[in-house]
Amino acid sequence: MNPLSGVLSDYVYNSLLTGRPYFLQMMEDAEISMRFAAVTLNGRTFAVTGARDAGTLARSIAETLPGVELLSQPGTPRFEWSDLVEEQRELWPIQYLLPGGAYIR
């Protein structure tokens, strides 16, 4: 049992209740960081990467934000909400919880 899982769950649930889903918050944080780097550090090219569960976030950022390259890591599992629906799984990683997540893609 992970002692931090309850904290993460509370954060995700509170994010959903206030209208900013956790997963989308992380994507927005990446966009804010890119804007900061572009203005303050004169950054022109951006890339994201993530191992294990963070690979899903990195892939979504690269697919959503223009000009962001994905540096994939070997062995990083792909998480798709549609797969969960088709498999009729009842358990999923809490950090990917989104209202209507299966219908996003």
C-alpha positions as CSV (number, residue, x, y, z in Angstrom):
1,M,0.0,0.0,0.0
2,N,1.3,3.4,-1.0
3,P,1.1,6.0,1.9
4,L,0.9,8.8,-0.6
5,S,-2.0,7.3,-2.6
6,G,-4.6,8.9,-0.3
7,V,-3.1,12.3,-0.7
8,L,-3.0,12.0,-4.5
9,S,-6.6,10.8,-4.5
10,D,-7.7,13.8,-2.4
11,Y,-5.9,16.1,-4.7
12,V,-7.5,14.6,-7.8
13,Y,-11.0,14.5,-6.3
14,N,-10.7,18.2,-5.1
15,S,-9.4,19.2,-8.6
16,L,-12.5,17.6,-10.2
17,L,-14.8,19.3,-7.7
18,T,-13.3,22.7,-8.4
19,G,-13.5,22.2,-12.1
20,R,-9.9,21.7,-13.1
21,P,-9.2,18.0,-13.6
22,Y,-5.7,17.0,-12.3
23,F,-4.5,15.6,-15.6
24,L,-5.4,18.7,-17.5
25,Q,-3.8,20.8,-14.8
26,M,-0.5,19.1,-15.3
27,M,-0.8,19.7,-19.1
28,E,-1.6,23.4,-18.4
29,D,1.4,23.6,-16.1
30,A,3.6,22.4,-18.9
31,E,2.2,25.1,-21.2
32,I,2.8,27.8,-18.6
33,S,6.4,26.6,-18.1
34,M,6.9,26.7,-21.9
35,R,5.6,30.2,-22.1
36,F,7.9,31.3,-19.2
37,A,10.9,29.6,-20.9
38,A,10.1,31.3,-24.2
39,V,9.8,34.8,-22.7
40,T,12.4,34.7,-19.9
41,L,15.0,32.3,-21.3
42,N,14.4,32.9,-25.0
43,G,13.5,29.2,-25.5
44,R,12.5,28.2,-29.0
45,T,12.3,24.4,-29.0
46,F,10.6,22.2,-26.4
47,A,10.6,18.5,-25.8
48,V,8.9,16.3,-23.1
49,T,9.6,12.9,-21.8
50,G,8.3,10.7,-19.0
51,A,9.0,7.3,-17.7
52,R,6.3,4.8,-16.6
53,D,3.0,6.7,-15.8
54,A,4.5,10.1,-16.7
55,G,4.9,8.8,-20.3
56,T,1.1,9.2,-20.8
57,L,1.3,12.8,-19.6
58,A,4.3,13.5,-21.9
59,R,2.6,12.0,-24.9
60,S,-0.6,14.0,-24.3
61,I,1.4,17.2,-23.9
62,A,3.2,16.6,-27.2
63,E,-0.1,15.7,-29.0
64,T,-1.9,18.8,-27.6
65,L,0.6,21.7,-27.5
66,P,2.0,22.9,-30.8
67,G,5.8,22.7,-31.2
68,V,6.5,20.2,-28.5
69,E,8.5,17.1,-29.4
70,L,8.0,13.8,-27.6
71,L,11.2,12.0,-26.5
72,S,9.8,8.6,-26.0
73,Q,11.3,6.2,-23.4
74,P,11.4,2.5,-24.3
75,G,9.1,0.3,-22.3
76,T,6.7,3.2,-21.3
77,P,3.2,1.8,-21.3
78,R,0.5,3.6,-23.3
79,F,-2.6,4.5,-21.3
80,E,-5.8,5.1,-23.3
81,W,-9.2,5.6,-21.7
82,S,-10.9,3.9,-24.6
83,D,-8.9,0.7,-23.8
84,L,-10.3,0.7,-20.3
85,V,-13.8,1.1,-21.6
86,E,-13.4,-1.7,-24.1
87,E,-11.8,-4.0,-21.5
88,Q,-14.6,-3.1,-19.0
89,R,-12.0,-2.4,-16.3
90,E,-13.3,-0.9,-13.1
91,L,-10.0,0.1,-11.7
92,W,-7.7,2.7,-13.3
93,P,-4.8,5.0,-12.3
94,I,-6.2,7.8,-10.2
95,Q,-3.9,10.4,-11.8
96,Y,-5.7,9.9,-15.1
97,L,-9.2,10.5,-13.8
98,L,-11.1,12.8,-16.1
99,P,-14.9,13.4,-16.4
100,G,-15.8,11.6,-19.6
101,G,-12.2,10.6,-20.2
102,A,-13.1,7.8,-22.4
103,Y,-14.7,10.2,-24.9
104,I,-11.8,12.7,-25.1
105,R,-9.9,11.0,-28.0
